[in-house]
Structures are given as structure tokens and as C-alpha cells.
Amino acid sequence: MADEQHFHTSSSRLIGQILSPVAVVLGSLANFTTIIAIARQPKLRTITNFFLINLAISDLLFSGFIGPLISTSFFVGWYKINESSPELCRIFPYIMYATGGATLFMVALVTLNRYVLIVHAYAYKTIFTKTRTGIILFTTWMIILCLLLLPATEIWGEFGYERSIDFCTFIRHPRRRGARTFITAFCISLTIACVLFCNIRIYLVVRRSRERVGGGLGSNGEANGVRNNAPSTNRPRRKDLKLIKMILTVFGVFGICNIPLVIILMVTKDYVEPTLHTVALMLYWSSSLANPLIYTVMNKQIRLALLSLLPFRKKGIRGLNINDDSTTHSYRQ
């Protein structure tokens, strides 16, 4: 009981009580409105946005269903929840890590989709047909759901109440640590590799394309003897800087939100400082709010669709002209 008492008198409880209700409301609202905004506009129902909707769905499940239970635990303690319902303490981590893992994979798929759209545009419509996209999304969900069945059924690893952090998660048993480490490493390393590789390739290809376009311009902005009044060097450089900022934002937010909890799951063995675990958990949770801001609000078409939901806005989006090849690609805006 000493561990639980320590946890519930520490600053971690206060942090959770203050931040978790805010995260529930903002995360649920942001992702729900994103889904509605895309779904109600026929011209926004594109292949790229199918991935964004699935990303929003996984984040909505985490914020709207897992979030309230986590928030409740900061007031009553998981040890009480475990005493009243041990089964809930085994089901909860399965759902939590399933939605979290799905979010990671959806981030990877969104990035991969944009990579193909820019780097291999000629093959985009062949690879990402509606049927194939549906198969990709279904397979992605099934991979994470089936993978987590291993600890859920205690074939490899175990879900349950962990006293050291007063949380329902992977049981910290020396003989069962392998599942926790493997599943966490698999999901995070695959996502990081995909996000890093695709964004670097996108930047290099876009920059090379701009250099070719500007290659025929002389120092005075002349091409084939024709005067070009547009700035020939400053504009591409500004666009390159904007692209770099976008890539760094995506990767930076991803790292800040996910890496702390990953380190706790993979590195720590027996005891974790409760405040440290709470902060890492809240950062991980904040990705559910950060994702719709990065992948939708920063996109012009979806931003207009979100604004159209406001009561004082006119219905519809004037001038919305979206083709499947360019939809939702913030790098091209």
C-alpha cells in the first residue's frame, strides 16, 4: 500500500487531475470536428484524407474513450479500480495500446502517402486505389490488434495492474519483459524510420525540382532572353525554409509526444517515478491533439472545411477545388 499512498500524495496526481480533463475535451473535440469536416465535404473525400480520417478516429478513440478512464484514475487511483474490476485492468491496456499503436501506424501511412504523391507521382493512382487503400487500412488495424493479443491472452507478456506506477499496463515481470520491449520497439521504430526517410526524400525531391525550374534563370532573372520580374532566388529559398520547418515540426512533435513514454516502457525495469510516468503519459496523450493540428488545420482545404462548421459561417466552401492528386498535401500549399 505504500506505493499507492506515495503515488496519490505526489505531484503526479495534481498534474493528472488538471491536465487530463482538458486533454479529454480538446482531443475529442479536435478529432471529432476533423472527421465531420472531411466527411461532409464530398470534394474532400479523397485517398489521402482516408488516412487522415483513420488517424483522427484512432486519436478520437484514445481521447474520448480511454481518456476519461485515465482521468478518473487520477482522482480515485488505479488500485481501487483494480480492486473493484480486475478484468477492466486487463482490458484497458489492450484498448489503450491498440489505439496508440494505430495512431503511430496512421502517422506513418499519412507520411508514406505523401511521399508517393510527390516522389513517385506517376505511380500514385496505381498504388493508392480505393480498394488497395481499404486493404492497407484494414491490414494496419489488424496487425496492431493481433499483436496485442499476445499479452492480452498471456501467450507472451501480460496486461494487468502494475503497483510501481499505479497503472494498468504491461506487468513488469522479468520473465515477461520481452513482449513489452518488442511491441513498443516495433511500433515506434517502424514509424520513426518511415517518417524520417519519407520526409527527407520529400525535401530533397522538392528542392531538386525547384532548382531545375530556376536553373534556366540568369542572375538578372532572365530566361531565354525574356525578362522575368519574379524573384528567382529568394522565393525558392523561402519555400525551402517553410518545407524544412514543416518537416521539423512533424518530426519534433512526434518525438516530444512519444519518445518519453517509449523510454519508460523499454528501459525501466522495476520502479518509475510516478511524476515522471504521469508527465510522459500526458505528453503521449497530447499527440491526439497535436495530430489534427499538424495534419489538418495546417492544410488549407481542410481548414476551410473546419471553418465552415462554425455557426456564423455560410454553408459550403466557396472556391474549393480539390483533385485527388493534390489534396491535403500541405507541402504543395
C-alpha positions in Angstrom: 0.0 0.0 0.0 3.0 2.3 0.5 3.5 2.6 -3.3 -0.1 3.6 -3.9 -0.1 6.0 -1.0 3.1 7.6 -2.3 1.6 7.9 -5.7 -1.6 9.5 -4.6 0.1 12.1 -2.4 2.6 13.2 -5.0 2.5 16.0 -7.5 1.7 13.4 -10.2 -1.9 13.2 -9.0 -2.3 17.0 -9.2 -0.8 17.1 -12.7 -3.2 14.4 -13.9 -6.2 16.0 -12.3 -5.6 19.3 -14.0 -4.4 18.2 -17.4 -6.4 15.0 -18.1 -9.9 16.6 -18.3 -8.6 19.3 -20.6 -7.0 16.7 -22.8 -10.2 14.7 -23.0 -12.3 17.7 -24.1 -9.8 19.3 -26.5 -8.6 16.0 -28.0 -12.1 14.6 -28.6 -13.4 17.9 -30.0 -10.4 18.4 -32.4 -10.6 14.9 -33.8 -14.4 14.7 -34.0 -14.7 18.0 -35.8 -11.9 16.9 -38.2 -13.8 13.8 -39.1 -17.1 15.7 -39.6 -15.4 18.5 -41.6 -13.9 16.0 -44.1 -16.9 13.7 -44.3 -19.4 16.4 -45.0 -17.5 17.8 -48.0 -17.6 15.4 -51.0 -14.6 17.0 -52.6 -12.5 16.2 -49.5 -13.3 12.5 -49.6 -10.0 11.6 -51.2 -7.5 8.8 -50.8 -5.1 11.0 -48.7 -8.0 12.0 -46.4 -9.0 8.4 -45.8 -5.7 8.1 -44.0 -6.3 11.4 -42.1 -9.8 10.2 -41.1 -8.4 7.0 -39.7 -5.7 8.9 -37.8 -8.5 11.1 -36.4 -10.5 8.0 -35.5 -7.7 6.4 -33.5 -7.0 9.7 -31.7 -10.7 10.1 -31.0 -10.9 6.6 -29.5 -8.0 7.4 -27.3 -9.2 10.8 -26.2 -12.9 10.1 -26.0 -12.9 6.5 -24.5 -9.5 5.8 -23.0 -9.0 9.4 -21.8 -12.0 9.6 -19.4 -10.9 6.4 -17.6 -7.3 7.7 -17.2 -8.7 11.0 -15.9 -10.9 9.1 -13.4 -7.9 7.2 -12.2 -6.1 10.4 -11.2 -8.9 11.1 -8.7 -9.6 7.6 -7.4 -6.4 5.6 -8.2 -6.0 2.6 -10.4 -5.5 0.3 -7.3 -9.2 1.0 -6.4 -10.3 0.4 -10.0 -8.3 -2.9 -10.0 -9.8 -4.0 -6.7 -13.4 -3.4 -8.0 -12.8 -4.7 -11.5 -9.6 -6.7 -12.2 -10.8 -7.6 -15.7 -11.1 -3.9 -16.6 -7.4 -3.5 -15.7 -6.6 -6.2 -18.2 -8.9 -4.9 -21.0 -7.9 -1.2 -20.6 -4.2 -1.5 -21.6 -5.2 -3.6 -24.7 -7.5 -0.9 -25.9 -5.1 1.9 -25.0 -2.1 0.4 -26.7 -4.2 -0.6 -29.7 -5.4 2.9 -30.3 -1.9 4.3 -29.6 -0.3 1.8 -31.9 -2.9 2.6 -34.6 -2.1 6.3 -34.3 1.6 5.6 -34.8 1.0 3.5 -37.9 -1.5 6.1 -39.3 1.1 8.8 -39.0 3.5 6.5 -40.9 0.8 5.9 -43.6 0.0 9.6 -44.0 3.7 10.3 -44.5 4.1 7.4 -46.9 1.1 8.5 -48.9 2.5 12.0 -49.3 5.9 10.5 -50.2 4.4 8.5 -53.1 2.4 11.5 -54.2 5.5 13.7 -54.5 8.4 11.3 -55.2 6.5 8.7 -57.3 3.6 10.7 -58.6 3.3 8.6 -61.8 2.5 5.5 -59.7 0.3 7.2 -57.1 -3.1 6.4 -58.6 -2.0 2.8 -59.3 -0.8 2.2 -55.7 -3.5 4.1 -53.8 -6.7 3.0 -55.4 -9.8 2.9 -53.1 -9.7 -0.9 -52.9 -6.0 -1.1 -52.1 -6.3 1.8 -49.6 -9.1 -0.1 -47.8 -6.9 -3.2 -47.7 -3.9 -1.2 -46.3 -6.0 0.4 -43.6 -7.7 -2.9 -42.6 -4.4 -4.7 -42.5 -2.8 -2.0 -40.4 -5.5 -2.1 -37.8 -5.4 -5.9 -37.7 -1.6 -6.0 -37.2 -1.7 -4.0 -34.1 -4.9 -5.7 -32.7 -3.4 -9.2 -33.3 0.0 -8.2 -32.0 -1.5 -7.0 -28.7 -3.5 -10.2 -28.3 -0.2 -11.9 -27.3 0.0 -10.1 -23.9 -3.8 -9.9 -23.6 -4.1 -13.7 -23.7 -0.8 -14.1 -21.7 0.8 -16.0 -24.6 3.7 -13.6 -24.4 3.7 -10.8 -21.8 0.8 -9.9 -19.6 -1.6 -6.9 -19.1 -2.7 -6.0 -15.6 -2.2 -3.8 -12.6 1.3 -2.5 -12.0 1.8 -1.4 -8.4 5.0 0.5 -9.0 3.3 3.2 -11.1 -0.4 2.6 -10.0 -1.4 2.0 -13.6 -2.9 -0.8 -15.7 -0.3 -1.6 -18.3 2.3 -4.3 -19.1 3.1 -6.2 -15.9 6.8 -5.5 -15.0 7.9 -9.1 -14.6 11.5 -10.0 -15.6 10.3 -13.1 -17.5 7.6 -11.2 -19.3 9.5 -8.1 -20.2 10.3 -9.2 -23.8 6.8 -8.6 -25.1 6.6 -5.1 -23.8 10.0 -4.2 -25.3 9.4 -5.9 -28.7 5.9 -4.4 -29.3 7.0 -0.9 -28.2 10.2 -1.1 -30.3 8.4 -2.5 -33.3 5.7 0.2 -33.4 7.9 3.2 -32.7 11.0 2.2 -34.8 8.8 1.4 -37.8 7.1 4.8 -37.6 10.2 6.8 -37.0 12.0 5.1 -39.9 9.1 5.8 -42.2 8.6 9.4 -41.1 12.3 10.3 -41.2 13.0 8.6 -44.6 9.9 9.9 -46.4 10.3 13.5 -45.2 14.0 13.6 -46.1 13.2 12.3 -49.6 10.3 14.7 -50.0 12.5 17.6 -49.1 15.3 16.5 -51.5 13.0 15.9 -54.4 11.1 19.2 -53.9 14.3 21.1 -53.6 15.8 19.5 -56.7 12.6 20.2 -58.7 12.8 23.9 -57.7 16.4 24.1 -58.7 15.6 22.6 -62.1 12.8 25.1 -62.6 15.0 28.0 -61.6 18.1 26.7 -63.4 17.2 28.5 -66.6 17.1 31.9 -65.0 20.1 34.1 -65.1 21.3 36.3 -62.3 19.0 39.1 -63.5 16.0 36.8 -63.7 16.2 36.3 -67.5 15.3 33.1 -69.2 15.9 32.7 -72.9 16.3 36.4 -73.3 13.0 37.2 -71.6 12.9 39.3 -68.5 11.3 37.7 -65.5 10.2 40.2 -62.9 9.6 37.5 -60.2 12.5 37.0 -57.7 14.5 34.0 -58.9 16.3 33.0 -55.7 14.5 34.4 -52.7 11.2 32.7 -53.3 12.6 29.1 -53.6 14.7 29.7 -50.5 11.7 30.9 -48.6 9.7 27.8 -49.7 12.6 25.5 -48.7 12.7 27.1 -45.3 8.9 26.6 -45.0 9.3 23.0 -46.0 12.1 22.4 -43.5 10.0 24.0 -40.8 7.1 21.8 -41.6 9.2 18.6 -41.6 10.9 19.6 -38.3 7.5 20.4 -36.8 6.1 17.0 -37.7 9.1 15.0 -36.5 9.7 17.2 -33.5 6.2 17.0 -32.2 6.2 13.2 -32.8 9.4 12.8 -30.8 8.4 15.0 -27.9 5.0 13.3 -27.6 6.0 9.7 -27.9 9.7 9.2 -27.0 9.4 9.8 -23.2 6.8 7.0 -22.7 8.6 4.7 -25.1 11.8 5.1 -23.0 9.8 4.3 -19.8 8.3 1.2 -21.4 11.5 -0.1 -22.9 14.3 0.9 -20.5 12.9 1.0 -16.9 12.7 -2.3 -15.1 11.1 -2.2 -11.7 10.3 1.3 -10.4 9.3 4.5 -12.2 9.0 7.9 -10.5 5.2 8.5 -10.6 5.5 12.1 -11.6 7.8 11.2 -14.5 5.3 8.5 -15.6 2.4 10.9 -15.5 4.2 13.6 -17.5 5.3 11.0 -20.1 1.7 9.7 -20.3 0.3 13.3 -20.7 2.8 14.0 -23.5 1.8 10.8 -25.2 -1.8 11.8 -24.9 -1.2 15.3 -26.2 -0.3 13.7 -29.6 -4.1 13.1 -30.0 -4.5 16.9 -30.0 -1.3 17.7 -31.9 -2.0 15.4 -34.9 -5.2 17.2 -36.1 -3.4 20.5 -35.7 -0.5 19.4 -37.8 -2.1 17.2 -40.4 -5.4 19.0 -40.9 -5.5 22.6 -39.6 -2.3 23.4 -41.4 -3.9 22.2 -44.6 -5.8 25.0 -46.4 -8.7 22.9 -47.8 -9.4 21.2 -44.5 -9.0 24.4 -42.6 -11.7 26.0 -44.7 -13.9 22.9 -44.1 -13.4 23.3 -40.4 -14.3 27.0 -40.5 -17.5 26.1 -42.4 -18.7 24.2 -39.3 -18.9 27.4 -37.3 -22.4 28.7 -36.9 -21.7 32.2 -38.3 -20.1 30.9 -41.4 -22.0 30.3 -44.6 -22.7 26.8 -45.6 -20.2 25.2 -48.0 -16.8 26.3 -49.1 -16.6 28.8 -51.9 -13.9 28.2 -54.4 -13.0 24.8 -53.0 -11.4 22.9 -55.9 -9.7 19.7 -55.0 -8.2 17.0 -57.1 -7.1 13.7 -55.7 -3.5 14.2 -56.8 -3.0 17.4 -54.7 -5.5 17.1 -51.9 -4.3 17.7 -48.4 -0.7 18.0 -49.3 0.5 20.8 -47.1 3.9 20.8 -48.8 2.4 22.0 -52.0 0.5 24.8 -50.5 
